[in-house]
Amino acid sequence: MTRSAAPEAPPLARWSVGGEFLEALATRDFERMATTLGPTIRFRALLPSGPVELEGSGDVAAAFRSWFGGADQFEVVDATVGEVGGRLHLAWRIRLLPAPFDIGRGWHVIEQQGYASATTSIETMDMVCSGFHPEGHRPGH
């Protein structure tokens, strides 16, 4: 009888660095966030304003600071770490007040999904962003 090999467990380091990234985001510790990113990280994001490509941990952390650093009130509503096809999957939903870029008053929500190649640091990340939306807003209402 032939036994099939058990699926290989994801390396703990990859999941741990994903958790560290999310913890740094939750506390808005952008210096700590930069330490979870490889020094030559390739970051690609699809934002409502269009695609963005950055290289280097400092530039990537600075982008997150520009999106989230100026809020007076900030809350991570949900965050997950997982794996899809051998890549690290990171997802987070945030509510904040005020939203950046002078897009309106009141609480806003944003969700982002990232897929990363990582070992002990995140070397590449491809991310998609919902954009900032007024909390509770339903189109057509």
N, C-alpha and C positions, 0 to 999 in steps of 0.2 A: 504494500500500500504506500502511495506517495503522499507525503505531507507537504502542504504548501507553507511557505515561510510566512510568519506573522508580519503584518505591516510594520515597517520601520517607524519607530516613534520619533516625533520631531525633536531636534536637539533643544534641550532646556535653554541654552544660551539665546537661541533665536526668539523664543517666547518671552524670556526674561527681558531682553532688550526692548521688545514691543511693550511690555508692561511698564518699563522705566520711561519710555517715550510718553506713554499715556499719563503716567503720574506727573511727569514734568509739565505736560500740557495742562493737567487739572490744577496744578499749583501756579501755572504761568511762570515757571522757572525756566526761562529760555536759555540761560547758560547751561543748566543741567540738560535740557533737551539737546543742545549741541553736542554734548558728550555721548549721547546715544547714537549719533549720526557719524558715519565714517567721514574722515576729513575730505574725501573726494566724492561724496555722495552725488548721485545724479538724481534729481528730483524733477518729475514732470507732473503738472497738474492741469486738469480741465476745470476752469473756473467759469462762472457765468459770463465774465468779460472776455473769455478766450483762453487759449492755452498759455501756460507759463513753463519755462524750463530754467532750472537753477542748478548750479554746481557748488559744492562746498558746504560744510556744516554750518558755518557762520551765516551764509546767505539764506539757507533754508530756515534756520532758527529766526532770522530777522523777518522773514516773510510771515511766520506764525506770530511773531511779536506785533507786526503791523495789523494783523487781523484781529488779535485778541488782547494785546497788551494794554490798550487804552480804555477798556471797559471799566466802569465803576463797580458794576456787579457782574459776576461771572460764575456760571455753574455748569459742570459737566453732568448732563442728564443721564447719559448712557455711554458706555465704552466697552469694547470687546477686543480680544486678541484671539486669533484663530489661524487656520492654515487653509489655503486653497491651492491645489496643484503644486505643492512644494514651496509656495510663496507665503510669507507672513501676511495675514489679513488683519488690518487695524481699522476700527470704525469708532466714531465718536459723534455724539450730538451735544450741542452746547446751547445754552440760553444766556443772553447777555444784555446789559443795559449800560450805556447806549451802544448801539451798533456802530461800527466804524464807517467811514466814508460818508457821514452825514446823510444816511438813507431814511431817516424818520425817527419819530419818538416812540417810546415804549420798548418793551421787551422784544427781542428778536431771537429766532432760533436758526441754527445752521447745522447741517450734518455733512460729514466728510468720510469717505471710504478710501483707504490706502492699501496697496499691495506692494510688499517690499521684499527685497532679497537681503537677508541678514545672516550674520553668524554671531559675533560678539558686538557688532554695531550694524546699523542700517546702512547698506551700501547703495541701494537704489530704492526709490519709492515712486509709484505711479498713483496719483490721487485724483478723485473726482469730488467736486464740491457742489452742494445744493444751492449755495448762496445764502445770504441773510434774508430771512422772511419775518414779517411781524408775527408774533406769537398769536395763535388762534385764528389767523386769517385764512379764510377759505375762498378760493377764486370763485367769482360769480355771486358772492353773498355780500 
